[in-house]
Amino acid sequence: MNKLTKSLSSFVVPLISILLAFLVGMIIMVCMGKNPADALYFLGFGAFGNAANFGTTLSKATPLIFTSLCACFAYRCGVFNLGGEGQFIMGSVAACYVALRSGITGVPAMILCLAAGMAAGGVWGLVPGVLKITRGQNEMIISIMLNYVATLFMGVVYTNWLRDASVPQTEAVPNETKLPRVLTGMRFTYALVIAIVVGLLIYYFLFWTSGGFKLRAVGINMTASRFNGFPVKRYILTSFIVSGAIAGLGGAAELLGTQFRLINGFGAGYGFDGVAMALIGQLHPIATMVVAVFFAALRTGSMTMQAGTGVPTSVSDIIQALVIVFTVAGMALTKLPQFEQLRYRLRSRKGGNAA
């Protein structure tokens, strides 16, 4: 019963947070003299109203799925990988180099680029992991600083090493190396399929294998896991490598499926967005993917909402921010002793009435 109650609260908190965020957003619209019903209609139509809009939403959700799964996997082991953006960028840099310099095209080139992206992201995630288990360094600070290093390194790549003539960007990857679209008329590519497969594999590993159970046990209580003979340091290092590889794969898939070249601003913000979505999804891989699609829908539909009603896209940004704030606050509230006591009294009263 207690497990069922906790599972229910983990679903209810994000749902209430979303409803409250939209309520505040509608109040803002009313204060602006706009009709909230019309704004929400255009928001939904812009995100899901036709095949093109729906495909755009799924395309924008794809990199968010990768970075949110990156954060989700690391957090399940009790470590905080805030370097998803840097790992995402390094994966795209490696994929771009292979696509432009290997001389291979077609499906073998796609596989090689994706593998190179995974390897680069995993190596970039390895750095804070090694420093944490060997020197006890704070992984949050190191992974954040590595984001800046990766961004600057990408700048060197597209302004010098792989620069496209006088334009500060790389050449586009060959057409034969680009990830194809899944359906004609839909704007998402097989990058989304890869992201969904990765999410399902993570879910299976975390909740249906002994290795996943041990990794989650380390995340819940490292001291108890160590006394029970679990190789805690190995699991910590593995979680950093795997989470970095997930983000790196996302960077490679985004390059081959959507961007096709490295330019200024590529990958900006995806890492921290992924952390927020993993928290809203309660660190559950499938829920995290759903949250990523929800945020992508807000971003896609906000443009149509502005064109149709005059409500600025900043209102959508406010709603997204409020969802994060309300969810984190709700999660903190449910962990307070007073809330636990209230929940216990309600269960006891319900049990007494049933008797």
N, C-alpha and C positions, 0 to 999 in steps of 0.2 A: 504494500500500500504506500509506504514511504517512497519507494522508487517510482511508483506511478505518479505520485504527487509532484516529485521533483521533475519528472519528465514533462508533466503538464505545465508546470511553472516555467520551464525552459522554452516552451512553445508560446505560452501566453504573454510573457514579458516582451519579446520582440513584436508580437502582434499588437499589443496595447501601445507600444512605443511608436509603431507606424501610424496607428489611428490618431494618437495625440499629435504627432508631427503634422499629419494632414489637417487636423483641426486647427492648429496654429497657422498653417499655411492658408487655409480658407479665411481665417480671421484677417490675415494680412491682405488677402485679395479684396475682402469686403471694405476694409479701410482705404483701399486704393480705388474704390468705386467700381470694382469688377464683379462679375457674376461667377462665384466659385463653381457652380454646376457646369457652366460653359467651359471654364478653364480645365476642369477635370476631364470633361469629354474630349477636348482637343489634346490634352496630355495623353489620354489613353489611345486616342486615334493615332497620334504621332508615333506612339511606341508599337502598337499592335493593329492599327486600322487596316493595313493591306500587307501584301506579301513583301513589298519593298521595305516598308517601315519595320515589319517584324524581323526581316533579315538584318536590317541595320542594328536593331536592338541586340540581336544575338551576336552580331559581329563585335559590337562594343562590349558585350559581356564577356567575350572570350578571354582577353588579357586579364580582366578582373577575376575570372574564375581561377586562372593559374596562380596569380599572386595571393589570392585569398586561401587557396589550398596550400600554398607554400607556408603561410603563417599558421594555418590550422595544424599542419603536421608537426611543426616545431613546437607550438604551444602545447600540444598533447603530451610532449615529452618534458614539459615544464621549463623550456627555455624560450627566450624571446628573440626571434629572428626578425629584426626590423630592417634587414638589408634586402628585402625582396626586390626593391627597385633596382639596386645595383646588380643583383644576380640576373634579373630580367634583362638589363642592358647588356651585361657581359655575354649572355646567351645569344642576344641578337647580333652583337659584334662578331662572335665566333661564327655564327651562321652566315653572316654577310661575307666574311672573309673566305669561307669555304665556297660559297656560291659564286663569288667573283674570281677566285684565284685557283680553284681546283681543276677547272676545265671539264668537270663532270656535269651533265645535265640530266633532266628527266627524274624518274622515281629514285634512282640511286642517289642523285644529288639531294633530293628532298630528305631522304633517310639520313644521309651523311650530315647535312646541315642541322637537322633536329638533334642528332646524336652529339654533334659538336656543341650545340647550345646547351644541352643537358650537362655535358662535361664541364663547360666553362662556368655554368651556374653552380654546379656542385663544388668546383674548386674555389669559387668565390665564397660559397657558404662554409667551406672547410676552414677558412682563415679564422673567423671568430670562434668556431668550435674548438680548434686546436688551442687557441689562446685561453679559452675558458677552462678546458680540462687540464692544461699543463701549467698555466700561470695564474688561474683564478681571476682572469680579467672579466670586466663587465661586457657581456655579449651585445647588449643594447647599444652602448656607445660605439663599440667597434663596428658593428654592422651598419649603423647610421653613417659613420664616417666613410665606410667603404662605398656607400651610395655616391658620395661626392667624387671619390676616386674613379669609380666606374663612369660617371657622367663626364668627367674631364678626359678620361681615356678615350671615350667614344668621340669626344670633340677632336682629339688628335687624329683619330681614324678618318672622320669624314671631312676634316679640313686639310689633311696632309696625305696620309698613306693611301687612302682609297678615294681621294677627292675626284669629283666629276668635273673636269676642266676648271673653269673659273667659278663654278657654283659651289658653295660650302655644303656639299652633300655627297654621298656616295652614288655610284652608278646604280641603276635599278638592277635587281637580280634578273637573270635570264627568264624569259617567259616559260620555258620548259621546266624551270625549277620552282615556279610559283605553285602554292597549294590551290587546287581547283575548288570551285564552288560545289556544294553538295547538291543543290537543286537549281535548275535554270530559273532565273528571275529572283532568286533569293541571294542576298548579299553576304551570307556567311559561308565560310569555307570549311574544309576538313579540319582546320585548327579547332573549331568547336567540338567536333567529334573526338579529337585527341584529348581535349580538356575534359569532356564528360567521361571518357574511358579512364583517364587518370584519377578523376574524382571517385569513380566506382571502385577502382583498384585500392585507393587509399582507404575507402570505407571498409572494404573487405579485409584489408590487412589489419586495420585498427581494431575491428570488432569481431572478427571471425578467425583470427590466428593467434597462436600462443605468443609470437613475437610482438604482435600489436598489443596484446594484453600486458606484456611486460613493459613495453614502451609507455603505455598509459599509466601503469603502476609507478614507474619512475617519475612521471609527471605529477602524480598525486602526492607521493611522499618518497623523496630520494633517499632519505636516511633509512626508512623501513625497507626499501628495495635493496639497499646496499647490505643490510644485515641479513636479508634473505638470499644473498648470493647473486643478485642480479649484477651484471657488468654495467654499472651506471654510466661510467665515462664512455664506454663504447656506444651505448644507446644515445647519449647526448651528441657525440660526434656524428653518429649515423643520422640523427634527426636533422642536424645542420646540413649535411651533405645532400640528403634526400630532398629537403625543403628547397635548398639552393638549386638542385637539379630540376625541380618542378618549375621554379621561376625561370630558370634558364631555358627550359623547353618552351615556356610561354613566350619568351622573347624571340626565340627562333621561329615559332609558329606565327607570331604577329608580323614578323618581318616578311616571311614567305607568303602569308595569306592576306595581309592588308596594306602594310606600309611600303614594302618592296625595296626600301632604301633607308639608310641612316641619315637623319636630319636633326637639326637643333630641336630639343624638346621631346625627342622620342622616348617613350617610357616614363615621362615625368608624372609623378603622383600615383602610379599604379601600386607601388609597394605599400604606402601608407593606407591607400584605399583598401587594399587586400587585408590589412590588419583589422581595419574597422569592420569589414564584412565578415571576417572569421569570428570576431567577437559577437556580432549580431546573430550569426548563425550558431552561436553556442558551441563553437569548435566542432561542429558536426559536418563532415564533408558534403553530404547531400544538401543539408540546409544552407551551407555556405554558398553552394552553387546557385541555389534559388535566390538568395540575397543578392548575389552578383547580377543576376538577370534583372531583379527588381531595380537596382541602382542604375543599370544600363537603360532600363525603360524610362526612368525619370529623366536621364540626360538626353535621350533621344526625343522623347515627347515634349520636353520643355521648349524646343525650337518651334514646334507646331503650335504649342500653347501661346507662345509670344506672338506668332504671326496671326493666329486666329482671334485672340482676345486682347492682346496688348499687355498681358501679364509678363513681366520680364523673367528671363531664365534664372535670375538670381533668387526668385521665390523657390524654384525647384532646388537650388543649392541650399537654401535655408532648410527646406524639408529634409534633405539628405543629412545635413548636419544635426538636425533635431532628432532624427531617428537614432543616430549614433549616441547622442547625449542621453536620450531617454532610455535607450537599451542598457548602456553602461550603468546609469543611475539605478535602473530597475534591478540589474544583476547584483549590484552592491546592496540594495535594499533587501533582497531576498536572503542574503547571507548574514544579515544582522541577527543577533540573539533574540531581540524582541520579535522579529518576524517569525523565527522558528518557534518561539513560545506561543505566538498567536496561532500558528498553523497546528501546533500540538493540541491546543485547547479546542480548536474547531473539530479536529479529528476525534478527540475524546468526547465532545458533546454529541457528535454525530453517532458515535458508537453507543453512548448512553441512551439516546433516543431510539436507536434500533433495538436495543435490549428491552 
